[in-house]
Amino acid sequence: MKKYKITLLSLFLILLFSVKAFSFGIFNIPYNKSDSNFNKLAMRVYNSNSPYIYSSGAYTYNAMPITTTMSGCKIIAVIKTMQNFGNKNTENYKICGGNISRVENTNPAGWNNLPNGIKPVINNVIAETRQYGKATANYNGYRVVGTAQSYNSNTVYVYVLNGIKLEAMMRV
């Protein structure tokens, strides 16, 4: 009887840990695995090097090139928004030589959750971008990228990246 209880208990524990591992996998599925529009739009932006907006039903996808790395890879963000709810899913891509080399999903932290010391760096990037059309800076693992609007250099787009993850963006 004791051997039966131990066997039953061990089967229960195996099942419990298997279910936990499986359930955590369901909640962390990368967005591009469950929605093929993410990969298609990232490749479209990679090939055209210009932003693209796509609407499908209640969803709007905003795909944009963020920056190019020193090795020539492009960092691209695809943001999926649900109408009337404001729910956003962001997939970040690193594409090298026409192949997707890395994908990470994130929900941007927003400006209020960035480190305090990064604010002056952002202001400097905005000033440099207004003057030269483009600027970047690094701060404790974060990368701040500024690009001026092509027809109005007073309008600046600022992106804050942590690795390839888009943490915050704004238009100034």
C-alpha positions in Angstrom: 0.0 0.0 0.0 2.8 2.4 0.9 4.5 1.7 -2.5 1.2 2.5 -4.3 0.9 5.8 -2.5 4.4 6.8 -3.4 3.9 5.9 -7.0 0.6 7.8 -7.1 2.2 10.8 -5.4 5.1 10.8 -7.9 2.7 10.6 -10.8 0.7 13.5 -9.4 3.9 15.6 -9.0 5.0 14.9 -12.5 1.6 15.8 -13.9 1.5 19.0 -11.8 4.9 20.2 -13.0 4.1 19.3 -16.6 0.9 21.3 -16.5 2.7 24.3 -14.9 5.4 24.3 -17.5 2.8 23.9 -20.3 0.6 26.6 -19.0 3.4 29.1 -18.7 4.3 28.4 -22.3 0.8 29.3 -23.4 0.9 32.7 -21.8 4.3 33.6 -23.2 3.8 32.7 -26.9 5.6 35.3 -29.0 3.0 37.4 -30.9 4.6 36.5 -34.2 4.0 32.8 -33.6 0.2 33.4 -33.2 -0.2 36.1 -35.8 1.6 35.9 -39.1 1.0 39.6 -39.9 3.9 40.5 -37.6 6.6 38.7 -39.6 5.1 39.8 -43.0 5.0 43.5 -41.9 8.5 43.4 -40.5 9.9 42.0 -43.7 7.9 44.6 -45.7 9.5 47.4 -43.6 12.9 45.8 -43.9 12.7 45.7 -47.8 11.2 49.2 -48.1 13.0 50.9 -45.2 9.8 52.9 -44.6 7.0 52.7 -42.1 3.8 50.8 -42.9 0.4 50.8 -41.4 -2.0 47.9 -41.9 -5.6 47.4 -40.6 -7.4 44.1 -40.3 -10.7 43.9 -38.6 -10.4 45.5 -35.2 -6.6 45.5 -35.3 -4.2 48.1 -36.6 -0.6 47.3 -37.1 2.1 50.0 -37.1 5.4 48.7 -38.5 8.4 51.0 -38.4 12.1 51.0 -38.9 13.9 52.1 -35.7 17.6 52.0 -36.6 20.3 50.2 -38.4 23.1 48.5 -36.4 26.9 48.9 -37.1 26.8 45.5 -38.8 24.0 46.6 -41.2 21.2 44.8 -39.4 17.9 46.7 -39.1 15.9 47.0 -35.9 12.1 47.1 -36.6 9.2 47.3 -34.3 5.6 46.2 -35.2 2.9 47.4 -32.8 -0.6 45.8 -32.9 -3.4 47.9 -31.4 -6.9 46.8 -30.8 -9.5 49.6 -31.7 -11.4 51.1 -28.8 -9.3 49.2 -26.2 -5.8 50.6 -26.6 -4.3 47.1 -26.0 -0.9 47.0 -27.6 1.3 44.1 -28.5 4.8 45.0 -29.6 7.2 42.7 -31.5 10.8 43.8 -32.0 12.8 42.4 -34.8 16.5 42.3 -35.7 16.8 41.5 -39.4 20.2 40.8 -41.0 20.7 40.1 -44.7 17.0 39.5 -45.3 16.7 37.0 -42.5 15.0 37.5 -39.1 17.8 36.8 -36.7 16.1 37.8 -33.4 12.5 38.5 -32.2 11.5 39.8 -28.8 8.1 40.8 -27.7 7.6 43.6 -25.2 5.1 46.0 -23.8 6.8 49.3 -23.7 7.5 50.6 -20.2 6.7 54.2 -21.2 8.4 57.4 -20.3 7.6 57.4 -16.6 9.3 54.0 -16.1 12.6 54.9 -17.7 15.7 55.6 -15.5 15.8 59.2 -14.3 19.3 59.9 -15.7 18.1 59.2 -19.2 15.9 62.3 -19.5 18.8 64.7 -20.2 20.2 62.3 -22.7 16.8 62.3 -24.5 16.8 66.1 -24.5 20.3 66.1 -26.0 19.2 63.7 -28.7 16.2 65.8 -29.6 18.4 68.9 -29.9 21.0 67.1 -32.1 18.3 65.6 -34.3 16.8 69.0 -34.9 20.1 70.2 -36.0 21.5 67.3 -38.0 18.3 65.3 -38.9 19.4 62.2 -36.9 21.1 61.4 -33.6 21.7 58.5 -31.3 23.1 58.1 -27.7 23.7 55.3 -25.3 22.8 55.3 -21.6 23.4 52.3 -19.2 22.3 49.7 -21.7 19.6 51.9 -23.3 19.9 53.3 -26.8 18.1 56.6 -27.6 17.5 57.1 -31.3 16.2 60.4 -32.8 15.0 61.0 -36.4 13.6 64.1 -37.9 10.5 64.1 -40.0 11.6 64.4 -43.6 9.4 67.4 -44.6 9.5 69.2 -41.2 12.8 68.9 -39.3 11.2 70.5 -36.2 9.2 67.3 -35.7 11.4 64.7 -34.1 10.6 61.0 -33.4 12.5 59.6 -30.4 12.8 55.8 -29.7 14.3 54.3 -26.5 15.6 50.8 -26.9 16.8 48.3 -24.4 18.7 45.8 -26.6 16.3 45.4 -29.5 13.2 46.0 -27.3 11.3 49.2 -27.9 10.8 50.7 -24.4 9.3 54.1 -25.2 8.7 56.3 -28.2 7.3 59.8 -28.7 7.0 62.5 -31.3 8.2 66.0 -30.3 
